[in-house]
Amino acid sequence: MSIEFLDEQKPIDFEAIRAKLAAGQSPRYWRSLDELAETEEFTEFLHREFPAQASVWPEDVSRRNFLKLMGASLSLGGLAACSRQPDEKIVPYVKAPEDVIPGTALPYATAYSSSGYAMGALVTSFMGRPTKVEGHPTHPASLGATDLFAQASILTMYDPDRSSTILNSGRESIWDSFYGALSGRVDAARLKQGAGLSILTETVTSPALANQIKALLTALPKAKWHQYQPASRDSAKTGAVMAYGEATDTQYHLDRANVIVSLDADFLSSGPGAVRYTHDFSSKRLANADHPEMSRLYAVESTPNNTGAMADHRLGVRPGQIEHFARAIAGKMGIALAAGTLEPAHEKWVDAVVRDLKKDPKSSVVIPGDNQPAVVHALAHAINQALGNTGTTVTYTAPVEANPVDQLASIKELAGDMEAGRVDTLIILGGNPVYTAPADLKLESAMDKVAFRTHLSLYDDETSRLCHWHIPETHYLEQWGDLRAFDGTISVVQPLIAPLYFGKSSLEMVAAINGQPNAAMYDLVRDYWKSQSTAPDFEHYWKTTLSDGFLAESKFPDKLVKLTADFSKQPAVANPPSPAGTGLDVVFRLDPTIGDGFYANNAWLQELPKPLTKLVWDNAALISPRTAQKLGAATNDVVELAYKGRIVKAAVWVMPVQPEGVVTLYLGYGRSRTGKVGKGTGFNAYALQTSDAPWFGSDLAITKTGATYKLATTQTIANMNDGLTTRPIIREATLEEFKEHPDFAQEMAETPEKDVTLFPQGLKDNNYDGNAWGMAIDLNVCTGCSACTIACQAENNIAVVGKEQVIRRRVMHWIRVDRYYKGDPENPEGTVHQPVPCMHCENAPCEVVCPVAATNHSKEGLNDMVYNRCIGTRYCSNNCPYKVRRYNFLEWDEFEGESTKLQKNPNVTVRTRGVMEKCTYCVQRINKARIDAKKEDRPIRDGEIVTACQAVCPASAIVFGNLADPESRVSKLKTNPRNYALLGELNTRPRTTYLAKVTNPNPELESGKA
């Protein structure tokens, strides 16, 4: 993190904000604290729409001189066009590869590894070049959707900074030399039955890999297999053993749940089942006039997350208080235990929650967070059992992990063994433990005592630096393998491309240890499943499995469990210190866009705005407005964080909704050894994390340094409020209000009649050639995950611009996800996420101002961009009330590596400098469907065209289709009484409309407030 001194910043006056809120003088919905406070900077932004330093031409350049320069540029351009390129020979196929048709994409089934668990995927390949990841429509973990990490994984495969050669002490080497050194170490270990040999992996669910490792441990019984990754679910595993006396995995069925209580669980965004859980949760939130019923979500959380943002009732508390809530709920369910201590207001909140849970026996669920201690998980099991949820909304299976160990205990054991000199050969398969392991384990110094160290990794990273041998790892799109999904379903990982950098997989590495240095990945996987198969025709079975991408009916069966825990013997939990104390609580979380740091070199994810803060290219110390007041700190201030004898410097971000007295630190940044993209981004929060309290702790001290650091955020970009009126951008009602007034969304603003327009009606009066494309976005189910933004970027070849350009407001994303809060910044009444692509207006303000007709209306109602016509006046952007047009200020494509360019979608033009671009409704997909339908002499079917943003969405919040077909899904959504046009009062008649948000608060709790 490069610290700099900025101009003196004026702190936000939160007392003035509260006074305005009390007087009803502030906007009901707001995106940033600057907007709520109406700071000078925000007011200046509203009046000066264009970004700083983005004027059409400098003010000291006259019109005459500008035209001279333009004339000279055109003349030079003409001369350049006269130059002749050298002749180059091309050679046609002697024999065309099977199944390869130039210009035609082929989808292949495979599986993406999400923290070791399978997520079914269909990957698009153009002539052997993978370009896009989609969800597998029938895979139980994806159901056709994916998350943002799966979408961005395609860019990681083409990353030019990936490790490209075997290294021995920093020098290039070859596989035979490595195997010679390795086999000597294994032979020496064999004489001691494997003593001194340790293998460290991340979470393993692969049956074939687990079989290889177990074969090794059988031959070398004193060798050790350790597992560790920051996203491990140790508390969940230990909590299950505490409750049931045996290891189990818990499966939640949110499509059956009417009442859900989250105890610091972000089940909609994190964990191996998050995509499926989002799908199931959303299916119970689709309020309509015919069936106005919804589930209800309560969330108690120690730091803001996407699940809490979707809650009908949310409580922000200090992390140590979550156990008190679990104990209080359990006690009111009749479970004997030492009660928790709650504030009086929280007691009333819990009473209302418990009464609601008891109203729906067998149709409710309590979900504990993976970052909470094991006792919270055990209590949640007991509560679900008392409610009769077991077998309906909650089921149990055998552990999906091949070796379900306590991973934190495992890495601690390995660190102790290395420190004591009991490890002389260490083989690390994947991960980056030197960077991600808790700081108190001192893994870096412990590794120095190991005589032979090897690291298999995609990158030459912090761990590779300390190893004698570094072996490039194959990407999952370059390898054969297998994985289990969160429910146990077996998925086959099959490659779409030969390894770009001659890497090896974990399967090949373990096979080499077992004496098979030249074993092929394919043979290792196939032979294992041949040994397991009982099919009469294995070849048919194997080909069917590869074609399907997963093994049908392979999910683990439900198992019966019996509660054995005696909670009366569980000691009482200490009451956490009050916020008035001098010490602060610290909460550690994996970063929502780069995870544990693995994706630090992925430019798409670095530039993706984080769901709630909207920060890019950095992490920050998140503190509440009240905590900021007490500390005298403001956003961009650099502070010193002191915790358990360790000190780290970080920039402050004042975060609405953040619980008072709690500081949230996101892990994954501050890498010391990464590629060009991740270099110098953020600070390393792992340096403060300890093994005794890996996810939260107390007594964090903050000291201001006087320095400042400029954080980049998108939350103030593209504001649709004009600063003079409060436009009904977000339209929201409670379920009871919706039942009484189904048309509330239309009544919040007046839409002009169709004939009130200066636009020529012709084609714009539903007189289309059979198709009229449109989109509907349901705000009721959008979780703000931003996977749509990444999917759009991957599909449409959208450039990354970098932190400096984002600060100048020159973002390029074609679809943004605006986040709005309502009410008090300390404890907002709710959070709403709103995806905003191009609206494809019928009366498009951008079209009438373009001097060269670069933007125009198609016969099917699309607002098209003709890139070759665009001369960069940006009049269209100035005239767009939705702020959805993006301008190429620089030649972004020049900054990409040659390998990265292979990812580009060949069906989408790569734009150059000086061109305006925007959402096209994925017109390339429309054209493909049109061609396919014409070949078969039929109309385009409803659902045949799925835009990239629609395909990725696990909540099914986005629906695209033909408005001219009254039976299409999108047409039916347009008739939903919740449907409304964003800024419809401007008479733009957008083809993209929204379904207003409906919340389901408990009448016992005031207006959805905590």
GIFENGI-V418364 format. One line per field, one symbol per residue. ss: DSSP state (H for helix, E for strand, - for the rest). phi: phi as a letter, one per 30 degrees, with the letter a starting at -180 (. if undefined). A space follows every 10 residues. Layout:
ss->???
phi->???
This chain:
ss->---E------ ---HHHHHHH HH------EE --HHHHH--H HHHHHHH--- ---------- --HHHHHHHH HHHHHHHHHH H--------- ---------- ----EEEEEE EEEE--EEEE EEEEEE--EE EEEEE----- -------HHH HHHHHHH--- ------EE-- EE--HHHHHH HHHHHHHHHH ------EEEE E-----HHHH HHHHHHHHH- ---EEEE--- ---HHHHHHH HHHH----EE EE-HHH--EE EEE------- ---HHHHHHH HH-------- -----EEEEE E----HHHH- --EEEE--HH HHHHHHHHHH HH-------- ---HHHHHHH HHHHHHHHH- ---EEEEE-- ---HHHHHHH HHHHHH---E ---EEEE--- ------HHHH HHHHHHHHH- ----EEEEE- --HHHH--HH H-HHHHH--- -EEEEEE--- -HHHH---EE EEE--HHH-- EEEE-----E EEE------- ---E-HHHHH HHH------- HHHHHHHHHH HH-----HHH HHHHHHHH-E ---------- ------HHH- ---------- ---EEEEEEE E---E----- --HHHH---- ----EE---- EEE-HHHHHH H-----EEEE EEE--EEEEE EEEE------ -EEEEEE--- ---------- ----HHHH-E --E--EEEEE EEEEEEEE-- -EE------- ---------- -EEEHHHHHH ---HHHH--- ---------- -HHH------ --EEEEEE-- ------HHHH HHHHHH---- --HHHHH--- -----EEEEE EE-------E EEEEEE---- E-----HHH- ----EEE--- --EEE----- ----HHHHH- -----EE--- -HHHH--HHH H--------- -----EE--- --HHHHHHHH HHHHH----- -------HHH HH-----EEE EE------HH HHHH----EE ---HHH---E -EEEE-EEE- -----HHH--
phi->.ddbcceecd dddddddddd dddiccddcb cbdddddhdd dddddddcdd deibdeaedd cddddddddd dddddddddd dddcdddbdb cdedbdddic ceicdccbda bccchjcdbd bccdbchibd bacbdddcdd dbhjcbcddd dddddddced dddbadcbhi cdbbdddddd dddddddddd dchjejcbcc bddccddddd dddddddddb dcdbccbaad ddcddddddd dddciadbcc cccddcccbb bcciccddbb jdcddddddd dddcbcdbdd bdbbdbccbc bcadbddddd ddbbbcbded dedddddddd ddciddaddd cbdeddeddd eddddddddb dibbaccddd dcdddddddd dddddddidd jcdbbbbded ddbdcddddd dddddddddd idccbbccci ibdddcdedd dhddddddcc dbbbbcadbd cddeeccdbb cdcddddcbc abbcddcjed cccbdcaded bhdbcdeddd ddddjbdcdd eedddddddd dcdcddbddd ddddddddja cdicddddbd bbdcdcddcd ddcddddddd dddcdcbcbd ddccidjecd ccdeddcddd ecdidbiaca ddbdeddddd dicbeidcbc ccahicbbcb dcbdceiddd icccccdjci dcbbdddddi cibcdedcdb ddbdcaacid cbbdcjdbbd ccbcdcdhdc ddicbcdddc bbaddddddd beceddddac cdddddacdd dgddciccdi bbdabbbcdd cdcididddd dddddchddc cjdeddedic dcedbccdcc cbjdddbeda bbcbdbcddh ddcdddddcd dbhdcacddc idcdccdddd cididdddcd dchccbcddb dedddddddd dddedddbdd dceicdbaec hheddddddd ddddechbdd ddidcbdddd ddddchdcbb lcddcdcddd dddddddddb cdhdddidhd dcbbcddbcb ddedcdhidd
